[in-house]
């Protein structure tokens, strides 16, 4: 797992209505919409906003909930390390259709952490 500390950490913030949140966050705080990806029905499946060099993501259906996405260079080794340390893996390591290889785990207090190669 050499060079693991080169990745960034991006918060993931949950909202009931992501579309409305995007507009409001831009208007209220001046955040810029960086990316909005939709499914075939037009539903938002992924969003990113930025402020300067900082980037955060929005998720739907989890109002008030926050998690973190951490970029790692070797998600397989990272996954194995987390599992060996007793992390609760709730989304197994997998290649994603957007090019990332990632997994998700909960820490000792149930906070959600997502690790993978995607760079927001």
Biopython code that builds the backbone (N, CA, C, O; Angstrom):
import numpy as np
from Bio.PDB.StructureBuilder import StructureBuilder

atoms = [
    (1, "UNK", "N", (0.829, -1.184, 0.000)),
    (1, "UNK", "CA", (0.000, 0.000, 0.000)),
    (1, "UNK", "C", (0.873, 1.248, 0.000)),
    (1, "UNK", "O", (0.541, 2.247, 0.637)),
    (2, "UNK", "N", (1.950, 1.188, -0.691)),
    (2, "UNK", "CA", (2.816, 2.360, -0.799)),
    (2, "UNK", "C", (2.068, 3.511, -1.443)),
    (2, "UNK", "O", (1.238, 3.317, -2.331)),
    (3, "UNK", "N", (2.374, 4.703, -0.982)),
    (3, "UNK", "CA", (1.840, 5.922, -1.589)),
    (3, "UNK", "C", (0.334, 6.099, -1.375)),
    (3, "UNK", "O", (-0.301, 6.842, -2.123)),
    (4, "UNK", "N", (-0.244, 5.443, -0.385)),
    (4, "UNK", "CA", (-1.680, 5.579, -0.132)),
    (4, "UNK", "C", (-2.068, 6.992, 0.246)),
    (4, "UNK", "O", (-3.212, 7.385, 0.016)),
    (5, "UNK", "N", (-1.174, 7.764, 0.809)),
    (5, "UNK", "CA", (-1.516, 9.084, 1.321)),
    (5, "UNK", "C", (-1.565, 10.153, 0.238)),
    (5, "UNK", "O", (-1.639, 11.339, 0.559)),
    (6, "UNK", "N", (-1.528, 9.773, -1.022)),
    (6, "UNK", "CA", (-1.598, 10.758, -2.100)),
    (6, "UNK", "C", (-3.027, 11.101, -2.474)),
    (6, "UNK", "O", (-3.249, 12.076, -3.192)),
    (7, "UNK", "N", (-4.002, 10.334, -2.013)),
    (7, "UNK", "CA", (-5.397, 10.566, -2.370)),
    (7, "UNK", "C", (-6.042, 11.645, -1.521)),
    (7, "UNK", "O", (-5.539, 12.003, -0.456)),
    (8, "UNK", "N", (-7.169, 12.160, -2.009)),
    (8, "UNK", "CA", (-7.913, 13.171, -1.275)),
    (8, "UNK", "C", (-9.103, 12.567, -0.560)),
    (8, "UNK", "O", (-9.450, 11.405, -0.772)),
    (9, "UNK", "N", (-9.727, 13.371, 0.291)),
    (9, "UNK", "CA", (-10.939, 12.964, 0.993)),
    (9, "UNK", "C", (-12.038, 13.949, 0.624)),
    (9, "UNK", "O", (-11.862, 15.162, 0.739)),
    (10, "UNK", "N", (-13.174, 13.418, 0.180)),
    (10, "UNK", "CA", (-14.319, 14.253, -0.178)),
    (10, "UNK", "C", (-15.520, 13.846, 0.651)),
    (10, "UNK", "O", (-15.879, 12.669, 0.671)),
    (11, "UNK", "N", (-16.152, 14.789, 1.337)),
    (11, "UNK", "CA", (-17.368, 14.463, 2.083)),
    (11, "UNK", "C", (-18.529, 14.142, 1.148)),
    (11, "UNK", "O", (-18.598, 14.645, 0.027)),
    (12, "UNK", "N", (-19.429, 13.305, 1.623)),
    (12, "UNK", "CA", (-20.671, 12.975, 0.923)),
    (12, "UNK", "C", (-21.798, 13.403, 1.859)),
    (12, "UNK", "O", (-21.914, 12.884, 2.969)),
    (13, "UNK", "N", (-22.626, 14.344, 1.417)),
    (13, "UNK", "CA", (-23.672, 14.904, 2.267)),
    (13, "UNK", "C", (-25.039, 14.460, 1.741)),
    (13, "UNK", "O", (-25.308, 14.564, 0.544)),
    (14, "UNK", "N", (-25.896, 13.968, 2.630)),
    (14, "UNK", "CA", (-27.198, 13.453, 2.230)),
    (14, "UNK", "C", (-28.295, 14.507, 2.256)),
    (14, "UNK", "O", (-28.356, 15.336, 3.165)),
    (15, "UNK", "N", (-29.158, 14.466, 1.248)),
    (15, "UNK", "CA", (-30.292, 15.386, 1.124)),
    (15, "UNK", "C", (-31.540, 14.625, 0.691)),
    (15, "UNK", "O", (-31.451, 13.622, -0.017)),
    (16, "UNK", "N", (-32.687, 15.103, 1.115)),
    (16, "UNK", "CA", (-33.952, 14.530, 0.686)),
    (16, "UNK", "C", (-34.185, 14.800, -0.796)),
    (16, "UNK", "O", (-34.601, 13.907, -1.535)),
    (17, "UNK", "N", (-33.917, 16.029, -1.231)),
    (17, "UNK", "CA", (-34.119, 16.449, -2.619)),
    (17, "UNK", "C", (-32.807, 17.016, -3.145)),
    (17, "UNK", "O", (-32.495, 18.186, -2.921)),
    (18, "UNK", "N", (-32.042, 16.190, -3.842)),
    (18, "UNK", "CA", (-30.722, 16.585, -4.324)),
    (18, "UNK", "C", (-30.823, 17.730, -5.329)),
    (18, "UNK", "O", (-30.001, 18.646, -5.305)),
    (19, "UNK", "N", (-31.809, 17.689, -6.202)),
    (19, "UNK", "CA", (-31.994, 18.747, -7.206)),
    (19, "UNK", "C", (-32.156, 20.112, -6.523)),
    (19, "UNK", "O", (-31.505, 21.090, -6.890)),
    (20, "UNK", "N", (-33.025, 20.146, -5.539)),
    (20, "UNK", "CA", (-33.274, 21.386, -4.802)),
    (20, "UNK", "C", (-32.025, 21.811, -4.023)),
    (20, "UNK", "O", (-31.701, 22.997, -3.961)),
    (21, "UNK", "N", (-31.330, 20.840, -3.431)),
    (21, "UNK", "CA", (-30.122, 21.136, -2.661)),
    (21, "UNK", "C", (-29.041, 21.751, -3.543)),
    (21, "UNK", "O", (-28.363, 22.690, -3.125)),
    (22, "UNK", "N", (-28.874, 21.232, -4.755)),
    (22, "UNK", "CA", (-27.880, 21.789, -5.680)),
    (22, "UNK", "C", (-28.129, 23.276, -5.921)),
    (22, "UNK", "O", (-27.222, 24.103, -5.832)),
    (23, "UNK", "N", (-29.365, 23.582, -6.223)),
    (23, "UNK", "CA", (-29.732, 24.980, -6.501)),
    (23, "UNK", "C", (-29.526, 25.854, -5.259)),
    (23, "UNK", "O", (-28.968, 26.948, -5.345)),
    (24, "UNK", "N", (-29.982, 25.359, -4.110)),
    (24, "UNK", "CA", (-29.896, 26.146, -2.888)),
    (24, "UNK", "C", (-28.442, 26.369, -2.461)),
    (24, "UNK", "O", (-28.072, 27.485, -2.094)),
    (25, "UNK", "N", (-27.624, 25.330, -2.506)),
    (25, "UNK", "CA", (-26.221, 25.447, -2.100)),
    (25, "UNK", "C", (-25.459, 26.424, -2.996)),
    (25, "UNK", "O", (-24.560, 27.131, -2.539)),
    (26, "UNK", "N", (-25.828, 26.451, -4.263)),
    (26, "UNK", "CA", (-25.208, 27.401, -5.188)),
    (26, "UNK", "C", (-25.632, 28.831, -4.836)),
    (26, "UNK", "O", (-24.802, 29.737, -4.768)),
    (27, "UNK", "N", (-26.929, 29.014, -4.616)),
    (27, "UNK", "CA", (-27.476, 30.341, -4.314)),
    (27, "UNK", "C", (-27.019, 30.846, -2.946)),
    (27, "UNK", "O", (-26.604, 31.997, -2.811)),
    (28, "UNK", "N", (-27.096, 29.992, -1.944)),
    (28, "UNK", "CA", (-26.812, 30.413, -0.576)),
    (28, "UNK", "C", (-25.325, 30.540, -0.264)),
    (28, "UNK", "O", (-24.908, 31.495, 0.390)),
    (29, "UNK", "N", (-24.531, 29.592, -0.725)),
    (29, "UNK", "CA", (-23.131, 29.544, -0.323)),
    (29, "UNK", "C", (-22.146, 29.790, -1.462)),
    (29, "UNK", "O", (-20.942, 29.895, -1.227)),
    (30, "UNK", "N", (-22.644, 29.882, -2.683)),
    (30, "UNK", "CA", (-21.766, 30.128, -3.821)),
    (30, "UNK", "C", (-20.998, 28.910, -4.295)),
    (30, "UNK", "O", (-20.030, 29.045, -5.043)),
    (31, "UNK", "N", (-21.417, 27.701, -3.867)),
    (31, "UNK", "CA", (-20.754, 26.496, -4.361)),
    (31, "UNK", "C", (-21.068, 26.341, -5.845)),
    (31, "UNK", "O", (-22.143, 26.731, -6.301)),
    (32, "UNK", "N", (-20.130, 25.771, -6.597)),
    (32, "UNK", "CA", (-20.313, 25.544, -8.030)),
    (32, "UNK", "C", (-20.692, 24.104, -8.295)),
    (32, "UNK", "O", (-20.131, 23.189, -7.692)),
    (33, "UNK", "N", (-21.640, 23.894, -9.195)),
    (33, "UNK", "CA", (-21.964, 22.539, -9.621)),
    (33, "UNK", "C", (-20.839, 22.084, -10.539)),
    (33, "UNK", "O", (-20.569, 22.713, -11.562)),
    (34, "UNK", "N", (-20.192, 20.997, -10.172)),
    (34, "UNK", "CA", (-19.090, 20.456, -10.972)),
    (34, "UNK", "C", (-19.582, 19.347, -11.891)),
    (34, "UNK", "O", (-19.163, 19.266, -13.046)),
    (35, "UNK", "N", (-20.475, 18.486, -11.384)),
    (35, "UNK", "CA", (-20.965, 17.351, -12.177)),
    (35, "UNK", "C", (-22.331, 16.913, -11.682)),
    (35, "UNK", "O", (-22.595, 16.883, -10.480)),
    (36, "UNK", "N", (-23.189, 16.575, -12.628)),
    (36, "UNK", "CA", (-24.490, 15.972, -12.325)),
    (36, "UNK", "C", (-24.683, 14.833, -13.321)),
    (36, "UNK", "O", (-24.721, 15.059, -14.530)),
    (37, "UNK", "N", (-24.803, 13.617, -12.811)),
    (37, "UNK", "CA", (-25.017, 12.446, -13.666)),
    (37, "UNK", "C", (-26.404, 11.894, -13.384)),
    (37, "UNK", "O", (-26.807, 11.738, -12.231)),
    (38, "UNK", "N", (-27.121, 11.601, -14.455)),
    (38, "UNK", "CA", (-28.505, 11.117, -14.342)),
    (38, "UNK", "C", (-28.643, 9.742, -14.977)),
    (38, "UNK", "O", (-27.867, 9.364, -15.855)),
    (39, "UNK", "N", (-29.653, 8.997, -14.512)),
    (39, "UNK", "CA", (-29.953, 7.716, -15.140)),
    (39, "UNK", "C", (-30.848, 7.942, -16.354)),
    (39, "UNK", "O", (-31.152, 9.085, -16.694)),
    (40, "UNK", "N", (-31.262, 6.882, -16.996)),
    (40, "UNK", "CA", (-32.079, 6.983, -18.214)),
    (40, "UNK", "C", (-33.428, 7.653, -17.982)),
    (40, "UNK", "O", (-34.031, 8.172, -18.922)),
    (41, "UNK", "N", (-33.907, 7.648, -16.740)),
    (41, "UNK", "CA", (-35.184, 8.287, -16.409)),
    (41, "UNK", "C", (-35.019, 9.741, -15.966)),
    (41, "UNK", "O", (-35.999, 10.405, -15.628)),
    (42, "UNK", "N", (-33.787, 10.230, -15.968)),
    (42, "UNK", "CA", (-33.534, 11.613, -15.582)),
    (42, "UNK", "C", (-33.286, 11.825, -14.096)),
    (42, "UNK", "O", (-33.110, 12.960, -13.652)),
    (43, "UNK", "N", (-33.270, 10.738, -13.320)),
    (43, "UNK", "CA", (-33.010, 10.844, -11.882)),
    (43, "UNK", "C", (-31.527, 11.048, -11.630)),
    (43, "UNK", "O", (-30.691, 10.428, -12.289)),
    (44, "UNK", "N", (-31.197, 11.907, -10.689)),
    (44, "UNK", "CA", (-29.800, 12.139, -10.346)),
    (44, "UNK", "C", (-29.234, 10.903, -9.643)),
    (44, "UNK", "O", (-29.820, 10.397, -8.685)),
    (45, "UNK", "N", (-28.088, 10.427, -10.133)),
    (45, "UNK", "CA", (-27.425, 9.278, -9.510)),
    (45, "UNK", "C", (-26.091, 9.668, -8.882)),
    (45, "UNK", "O", (-25.567, 8.944, -8.035)),
    (46, "UNK", "N", (-25.543, 10.806, -9.291)),
    (46, "UNK", "CA", (-24.278, 11.270, -8.724)),
    (46, "UNK", "C", (-24.144, 12.764, -8.962)),
    (46, "UNK", "O", (-24.458, 13.259, -10.045)),
    (47, "UNK", "N", (-23.672, 13.482, -7.942)),
    (47, "UNK", "CA", (-23.440, 14.920, -8.089)),
    (47, "UNK", "C", (-22.155, 15.305, -7.375)),
    (47, "UNK", "O", (-21.723, 14.654, -6.424)),
    (48, "UNK", "N", (-21.564, 16.378, -7.863)),
    (48, "UNK", "CA", (-20.383, 16.936, -7.216)),
    (48, "UNK", "C", (-20.507, 18.455, -7.256)),
    (48, "UNK", "O", (-20.962, 19.034, -8.243)),
    (49, "UNK", "N", (-20.093, 19.083, -6.161)),
    (49, "UNK", "CA", (-20.027, 20.545, -6.108)),
    (49, "UNK", "C", (-18.632, 20.910, -5.642)),
    (49, "UNK", "O", (-17.942, 20.112, -5.007)),
    (50, "UNK", "N", (-18.226, 22.134, -5.969)),
    (50, "UNK", "CA", (-16.895, 22.553, -5.554)),
    (50, "UNK", "C", (-16.919, 23.950, -4.962)),
    (50, "UNK", "O", (-17.815, 24.759, -5.205)),
    (51, "UNK", "N", (-15.886, 24.183, -4.177)),
    (51, "UNK", "CA", (-15.610, 25.509, -3.638)),
    (51, "UNK", "C", (-14.094, 25.641, -3.705)),
    (51, "UNK", "O", (-13.381, 25.028, -2.910)),
    (52, "UNK", "N", (-13.598, 26.437, -4.648)),
    (52, "UNK", "CA", (-12.160, 26.508, -4.870)),
    (52, "UNK", "C", (-11.652, 25.146, -5.301)),
    (52, "UNK", "O", (-12.160, 24.568, -6.261)),
    (53, "UNK", "N", (-10.652, 24.628, -4.595)),
    (53, "UNK", "CA", (-10.104, 23.305, -4.914)),
    (53, "UNK", "C", (-10.843, 22.180, -4.191)),
    (53, "UNK", "O", (-10.600, 21.006, -4.470)),
    (54, "UNK", "N", (-11.740, 22.524, -3.268)),
    (54, "UNK", "CA", (-12.462, 21.517, -2.505)),
    (54, "UNK", "C", (-13.660, 20.977, -3.264)),
    (54, "UNK", "O", (-14.349, 21.716, -3.967)),
    (55, "UNK", "N", (-13.901, 19.688, -3.117)),
    (55, "UNK", "CA", (-15.034, 19.033, -3.783)),
    (55, "UNK", "C", (-15.795, 18.200, -2.759)),
    (55, "UNK", "O", (-15.197, 17.529, -1.918)),
    (56, "UNK", "N", (-17.135, 18.254, -2.843)),
    (56, "UNK", "CA", (-17.956, 17.349, -2.052)),
    (56, "UNK", "C", (-19.042, 16.776, -2.941)),
    (56, "UNK", "O", (-19.354, 17.328, -3.997)),
    (57, "UNK", "N", (-19.616, 15.663, -2.506)),
    (57, "UNK", "CA", (-20.647, 14.976, -3.269)),
    (57, "UNK", "C", (-21.957, 15.011, -2.485)),
    (57, "UNK", "O", (-21.952, 15.132, -1.260)),
    (58, "UNK", "N", (-23.070, 14.906, -3.195)),
    (58, "UNK", "CA", (-24.394, 14.878, -2.580)),
    (58, "UNK", "C", (-25.027, 13.526, -2.861)),
    (58, "UNK", "O", (-24.858, 12.965, -3.943)),
    (59, "UNK", "N", (-25.754, 13.008, -1.884)),
    (59, "UNK", "CA", (-26.492, 11.769, -2.084)),
    (59, "UNK", "C", (-27.945, 11.993, -1.698)),
    (59, "UNK", "O", (-28.245, 12.841, -0.858)),
    (60, "UNK", "N", (-28.835, 11.246, -2.300)),
    (60, "UNK", "CA", (-30.258, 11.377, -2.030)),
    (60, "UNK", "C", (-30.751, 10.358, -1.032)),
    (60, "UNK", "O", (-30.166, 9.287, -0.870)),
    (61, "UNK", "N", (-31.840, 10.708, -0.361)),
    (61, "UNK", "CA", (-32.509, 9.765, 0.526)),
    (61, "UNK", "C", (-31.907, 9.623, 1.904)),
    (61, "UNK", "O", (-32.391, 8.821, 2.702)),
    (62, "UNK", "N", (-30.858, 10.381, 2.210)),
    (62, "UNK", "CA", (-30.226, 10.291, 3.516)),
    (62, "UNK", "C", (-30.065, 11.675, 4.131)),
    (62, "UNK", "O", (-28.941, 12.095, 4.402)),
    (63, "UNK", "N", (-31.163, 12.393, 4.359)),
    (63, "UNK", "CA", (-31.035, 13.758, 4.861)),
    (63, "UNK", "C", (-30.289, 13.833, 6.186)),
    (63, "UNK", "O", (-30.541, 13.054, 7.105)),
    (64, "UNK", "N", (-29.371, 14.782, 6.265)),
    (64, "UNK", "CA", (-28.625, 14.999, 7.485)),
    (64, "UNK", "C", (-27.494, 14.025, 7.720)),
    (64, "UNK", "O", (-26.761, 14.155, 8.701)),
    (65, "UNK", "N", (-27.338, 13.055, 6.842)),
    (65, "UNK", "CA", (-26.301, 12.052, 7.006)),
    (65, "UNK", "C", (-25.076, 12.445, 6.184)),
    (65, "UNK", "O", (-25.207, 12.948, 5.068)),
    (66, "UNK", "N", (-23.905, 12.218, 6.731)),
    (66, "UNK", "CA", (-22.675, 12.508, 6.004)),
    (66, "UNK", "C", (-21.760, 11.299, 6.049)),
    (66, "UNK", "O", (-21.791, 10.517, 6.999)),
    (67, "UNK", "N", (-20.946, 11.151, 5.013)),
    (67, "UNK", "CA", (-19.957, 10.085, 4.911)),
    (67, "UNK", "C", (-18.738, 10.695, 4.232)),
    (67, "UNK", "O", (-18.725, 11.890, 3.938)),
    (68, "UNK", "N", (-17.722, 9.892, 3.984)),
    (68, "UNK", "CA", (-16.524, 10.380, 3.316)),
    (68, "UNK", "C", (-16.087, 9.417, 2.231)),
    (68, "UNK", "O", (-16.196, 8.200, 2.378)),
    (69, "UNK", "N", (-15.585, 9.987, 1.129)),
    (69, "UNK", "CA", (-15.000, 9.194, 0.059)),
    (69, "UNK", "C", (-13.503, 9.484, 0.068)),
    (69, "UNK", "O", (-13.087, 10.642, 0.043)),
    (70, "UNK", "N", (-12.700, 8.426, 0.104)),
    (70, "UNK", "CA", (-11.251, 8.565, 0.166)),
    (70, "UNK", "C", (-10.632, 7.903, -1.056)),
    (70, "UNK", "O", (-10.896, 6.735, -1.342)),
    (71, "UNK", "N", (-9.806, 8.656, -1.773)),
    (71, "UNK", "CA", (-9.119, 8.122, -2.948)),
    (71, "UNK", "C", (-7.932, 7.290, -2.478)),
    (71, "UNK", "O", (-7.101, 7.760, -1.701)),
    (72, "UNK", "N", (-7.861, 6.054, -2.955)),
    (72, "UNK", "CA", (-6.732, 5.169, -2.654)),
    (72, "UNK", "C", (-6.183, 4.607, -3.963)),
    (72, "UNK", "O", (-6.922, 4.432, -4.931)),
    (73, "UNK", "N", (-4.892, 4.328, -3.982)),
    (73, "UNK", "CA", (-4.268, 3.830, -5.208)),
    (73, "UNK", "C", (-4.414, 2.328, -5.381)),
    (73, "UNK", "O", (-4.388, 1.829, -6.506)),
    (74, "UNK", "N", (-4.566, 1.601, -4.279)),
    (74, "UNK", "CA", (-4.687, 0.141, -4.341)),
    (74, "UNK", "C", (-5.882, -0.299, -3.493)),
    (74, "UNK", "O", (-5.718, -0.719, -2.348)),
    (75, "UNK", "N", (-7.087, -0.199, -4.068)),
    (75, "UNK", "CA", (-8.278, -0.522, -3.267)),
    (75, "UNK", "C", (-8.333, -1.972, -2.792)),
    (75, "UNK", "O", (-8.919, -2.253, -1.746)),
    (76, "UNK", "N", (-7.740, -2.886, -3.532)),
    (76, "UNK", "CA", (-7.754, -4.291, -3.105)),
    (76, "UNK", "C", (-6.977, -4.469, -1.805)),
    (76, "UNK", "O", (-7.474, -5.084, -0.862)),
    (77, "UNK", "N", (-5.759, -3.931, -1.752)),
    (77, "UNK", "CA", (-4.946, -4.030, -0.539)),
    (77, "UNK", "C", (-5.600, -3.256, 0.603)),
    (77, "UNK", "O", (-5.574, -3.698, 1.752)),
    (78, "UNK", "N", (-6.184, -2.104, 0.289)),
    (78, "UNK", "CA", (-6.837, -1.290, 1.313)),
    (78, "UNK", "C", (-8.024, -2.042, 1.906)),
    (78, "UNK", "O", (-8.205, -2.062, 3.123)),
    (79, "UNK", "N", (-8.831, -2.659, 1.048)),
    (79, "UNK", "CA", (-9.980, -3.464, 1.475)),
    (79, "UNK", "C", (-9.536, -4.583, 2.407)),
    (79, "UNK", "O", (-10.122, -4.789, 3.470)),
    (80, "UNK", "N", (-8.493, -5.304, 1.997)),
    (80, "UNK", "CA", (-8.014, -6.431, 2.795)),
    (80, "UNK", "C", (-7.521, -5.970, 4.167)),
    (80, "UNK", "O", (-7.745, -6.645, 5.172)),
    (81, "UNK", "N", (-6.851, -4.821, 4.204)),
    (81, "UNK", "CA", (-6.357, -4.270, 5.461)),
    (81, "UNK", "C", (-7.528, -3.905, 6.376)),
    (81, "UNK", "O", (-7.519, -4.235, 7.562)),
    (82, "UNK", "N", (-8.536, -3.221, 5.820)),
    (82, "UNK", "CA", (-9.695, -2.808, 6.610)),
    (82, "UNK", "C", (-10.446, -4.020, 7.159)),
    (82, "UNK", "O", (-10.849, -4.041, 8.322)),
    (83, "UNK", "N", (-10.625, -5.021, 6.311)),
    (83, "UNK", "CA", (-11.346, -6.224, 6.724)),
    (83, "UNK", "C", (-10.591, -6.954, 7.840)),
    (83, "UNK", "O", (-11.196, -7.419, 8.806)),
    (84, "UNK", "N", (-9.269, -7.050, 7.697)),
    (84, "UNK", "CA", (-8.454, -7.722, 8.713)),
    (84, "UNK", "C", (-8.510, -6.981, 10.055)),
    (84, "UNK", "O", (-8.372, -7.592, 11.115)),
    (85, "UNK", "N", (-8.713, -5.668, 9.998)),
    (85, "UNK", "CA", (-8.792, -4.871, 11.225)),
    (85, "UNK", "C", (-10.186, -4.888, 11.841)),
    (85, "UNK", "O", (-10.404, -4.304, 12.903)),
    (86, "UNK", "N", (-11.133, -5.558, 11.177)),
    (86, "UNK", "CA", (-12.478, -5.687, 11.727)),
    (86, "UNK", "C", (-13.486, -4.680, 11.222)),
    (86, "UNK", "O", (-14.579, -4.578, 11.781)),
    (87, "UNK", "N", (-13.150, -3.920, 10.164)),
    (87, "UNK", "CA", (-14.120, -2.981, 9.601)),
    (87, "UNK", "C", (-15.311, -3.753, 9.046)),
    (87, "UNK", "O", (-15.146, -4.829, 8.470)),
    (88, "UNK", "N", (-16.499, -3.206, 9.217)),
    (88, "UNK", "CA", (-17.711, -3.815, 8.666)),
    (88, "UNK", "C", (-17.820, -3.396, 7.201)),
    (88, "UNK", "O", (-18.119, -2.240, 6.903)),
    (89, "UNK", "N", (-17.578, -4.332, 6.297)),
    (89, "UNK", "CA", (-17.669, -4.055, 4.862)),
    (89, "UNK", "C", (-19.137, -4.204, 4.474)),
    (89, "UNK", "O", (-19.683, -5.305, 4.547)),
    (90, "UNK", "N", (-19.788, -3.106, 4.062)),
    (90, "UNK", "CA", (-21.198, -3.203, 3.697)),
    (90, "UNK", "C", (-21.424, -3.091, 2.187)),
    (90, "UNK", "O", (-22.537, -3.326, 1.714)),
    (91, "UNK", "N", (-20.409, -2.744, 1.443)),
    (91, "UNK", "CA", (-20.458, -2.834, -0.025)),
    (91, "UNK", "C", (-19.111, -3.389, -0.459)),
    (91, "UNK", "O", (-18.076, -2.736, -0.328)),
    (92, "UNK", "N", (-19.153, -4.606, -0.977)),
    (92, "UNK", "CA", (-17.922, -5.309, -1.332)),
    (92, "UNK", "C", (-17.161, -4.620, -2.453)),
    (92, "UNK", "O", (-17.733, -3.870, -3.244)),
    (93, "UNK", "N", (-15.882, -4.885, -2.506)),
    (93, "UNK", "CA", (-14.986, -4.362, -3.516)),
    (93, "UNK", "C", (-15.476, -4.751, -4.906)),
    (93, "UNK", "O", (-15.746, -5.924, -5.164)),
    (94, "UNK", "N", (-15.593, -3.769, -5.806)),
    (94, "UNK", "CA", (-16.098, -4.044, -7.153)),
    (94, "UNK", "C", (-15.662, -2.950, -8.123)),
    (94, "UNK", "O", (-15.412, -1.809, -7.735)),
    (95, "UNK", "N", (-15.578, -3.329, -9.384)),
    (95, "UNK", "CA", (-15.335, -2.362, -10.455)),
    (95, "UNK", "C", (-16.659, -1.683, -10.776)),
    (95, "UNK", "O", (-17.679, -2.352, -10.944)),
    (96, "UNK", "N", (-16.646, -0.357, -10.859)),
    (96, "UNK", "CA", (-17.858, 0.415, -11.131)),
    (96, "UNK", "C", (-17.923, 0.799, -12.603)),
    (96, "UNK", "O", (-16.894, 0.863, -13.275)),
    (97, "UNK", "N", (-19.119, 1.053, -13.105)),
    (97, "UNK", "CA", (-19.275, 1.396, -14.529)),
    (97, "UNK", "C", (-18.686, 2.754, -14.879)),
    (97, "UNK", "O", (-18.520, 3.057, -16.060)),
    (98, "UNK", "N", (-18.364, 3.582, -13.885)),
    (98, "UNK", "CA", (-17.763, 4.886, -14.144)),
    (98, "UNK", "C", (-16.234, 4.833, -14.028)),
    (98, "UNK", "O", (-15.575, 5.873, -14.024)),
    (99, "UNK", "N", (-15.673, 3.623, -13.936)),
    (99, "UNK", "CA", (-14.236, 3.454, -13.986)),
    (99, "UNK", "C", (-13.526, 3.274, -12.654)),
    (99, "UNK", "O", (-12.329, 2.984, -12.640)),
    (100, "UNK", "N", (-14.212, 3.433, -11.554)),
    (100, "UNK", "CA", (-13.574, 3.288, -10.249)),
    (100, "UNK", "C", (-13.617, 1.836, -9.791)),
    (100, "UNK", "O", (-14.465, 1.055, -10.224)),
    (101, "UNK", "N", (-12.705, 1.500, -8.927)),
    (101, "UNK", "CA", (-12.759, 0.227, -8.200)),
    (101, "UNK", "C", (-12.857, 0.648, -6.744)),
    (101, "UNK", "O", (-11.960, 1.313, -6.225)),
    (102, "UNK", "N", (-13.943, 0.265, -6.084)),
    (102, "UNK", "CA", (-14.122, 0.739, -4.722)),
    (102, "UNK", "C", (-14.937, -0.204, -3.850)),
    (102, "UNK", "O", (-15.493, -1.201, -4.311)),
    (103, "UNK", "N", (-14.984, 0.154, -2.567)),
    (103, "UNK", "CA", (-15.766, -0.591, -1.583)),
    (103, "UNK", "C", (-16.199, 0.394, -0.492)),
    (103, "UNK", "O", (-15.735, 1.533, -0.458)),
    (104, "UNK", "N", (-17.082, -0.050, 0.391)),
    (104, "UNK", "CA", (-17.556, 0.807, 1.472)),
    (104, "UNK", "C", (-17.540, 0.032, 2.788)),
    (104, "UNK", "O", (-17.819, -1.166, 2.834)),
    (105, "UNK", "N", (-17.201, 0.762, 3.862)),
    (105, "UNK", "CA", (-17.098, 0.141, 5.181)),
    (105, "UNK", "C", (-17.604, 1.093, 6.256)),
    (105, "UNK", "O", (-17.682, 2.304, 6.054)),
    (106, "UNK", "N", (-17.945, 0.514, 7.403)),
    (106, "UNK", "CA", (-18.316, 1.309, 8.573)),
    (106, "UNK", "C", (-17.204, 1.195, 9.609)),
    (106, "UNK", "O", (-16.594, 0.139, 9.779)),
    (107, "UNK", "N", (-16.955, 2.309, 10.299)),
    (107, "UNK", "CA", (-15.945, 2.292, 11.347)),
    (107, "UNK", "C", (-16.568, 1.841, 12.666)),
    (107, "UNK", "O", (-17.707, 1.376, 12.689)),
    (108, "UNK", "N", (-15.836, 1.976, 13.749)),
    (108, "UNK", "CA", (-16.282, 1.490, 15.067)),
    (108, "UNK", "C", (-17.585, 2.116, 15.538)),
    (108, "UNK", "O", (-18.333, 1.484, 16.283)),
    (109, "UNK", "N", (-17.874, 3.356, 15.117)),
    (109, "UNK", "CA", (-19.102, 4.034, 15.523)),
    (109, "UNK", "C", (-20.170, 4.039, 14.435)),
    (109, "UNK", "O", (-21.176, 4.737, 14.564)),
    (110, "UNK", "N", (-19.969, 3.273, 13.368)),
    (110, "UNK", "CA", (-20.967, 3.169, 12.312)),
    (110, "UNK", "C", (-20.886, 4.240, 11.233)),
    (110, "UNK", "O", (-21.747, 4.293, 10.355)),
    (111, "UNK", "N", (-19.862, 5.099, 11.282)),
    (111, "UNK", "CA", (-19.685, 6.099, 10.223)),
    (111, "UNK", "C", (-19.316, 5.394, 8.925)),
    (111, "UNK", "O", (-18.568, 4.416, 8.928)),
    (112, "UNK", "N", (-19.849, 5.902, 7.814)),
    (112, "UNK", "CA", (-19.593, 5.276, 6.517)),
    (112, "UNK", "C", (-18.391, 5.890, 5.827)),
    (112, "UNK", "O", (-18.242, 7.111, 5.770)),
    (113, "UNK", "N", (-17.533, 5.018, 5.301)),
    (113, "UNK", "CA", (-16.340, 5.404, 4.565)),
    (113, "UNK", "C", (-16.343, 4.651, 3.237)),
    (113, "UNK", "O", (-16.553, 3.439, 3.196)),
    (114, "UNK", "N", (-16.110, 5.380, 2.169)),
    (114, "UNK", "CA", (-16.022, 4.807, 0.824)),
    (114, "UNK", "C", (-14.597, 4.990, 0.344)),
    (114, "UNK", "O", (-14.045, 6.086, 0.434)),
    (115, "UNK", "N", (-13.992, 3.916, -0.170)),
    (115, "UNK", "CA", (-12.613, 3.953, -0.628)),
    (115, "UNK", "C", (-12.556, 3.466, -2.069)),
    (115, "UNK", "O", (-13.171, 2.456, -2.408)),
    (116, "UNK", "N", (-11.818, 4.184, -2.921)),
    (116, "UNK", "CA", (-11.692, 3.748, -4.296)),
    (116, "UNK", "C", (-10.781, 4.649, -5.113)),
    (116, "UNK", "O", (-10.148, 5.572, -4.599)),
    (117, "UNK", "N", (-10.738, 4.349, -6.389)),
    (117, "UNK", "CA", (-9.820, 5.034, -7.293)),
    (117, "UNK", "C", (-10.431, 6.250, -7.973)),
    (117, "UNK", "O", (-9.717, 6.989, -8.651)),
    (118, "UNK", "N", (-11.735, 6.481, -7.814)),
    (118, "UNK", "CA", (-12.396, 7.633, -8.424)),
    (118, "UNK", "C", (-11.872, 8.930, -7.804)),
    (118, "UNK", "O", (-11.752, 9.035, -6.583)),
    (119, "UNK", "N", (-11.564, 9.903, -8.638)),
    (119, "UNK", "CA", (-11.114, 11.208, -8.143)),
    (119, "UNK", "C", (-12.154, 12.248, -8.463)),
    (119, "UNK", "O", (-12.257, 12.682, -9.610)),
    (120, "UNK", "N", (-12.952, 12.674, -7.452)),
    (120, "UNK", "CA", (-13.980, 13.679, -7.701)),
    (120, "UNK", "C", (-13.372, 14.995, -8.181)),
    (120, "UNK", "O", (-14.100, 15.954, -8.438)),
]
sb = StructureBuilder()
sb.init_structure("model")
sb.init_model(0)
sb.init_chain("A")
sb.init_seg("    ")
for serial, (resi, resn, name, xyz) in enumerate(atoms, 1):
    if name == "N":
        sb.init_residue(resn, " ", resi, " ")
    sb.init_atom(name, np.array(xyz, "f"), 0.0, 1.0, " ", f" {name:<3s}", serial, name[0])
structure = sb.get_structure()
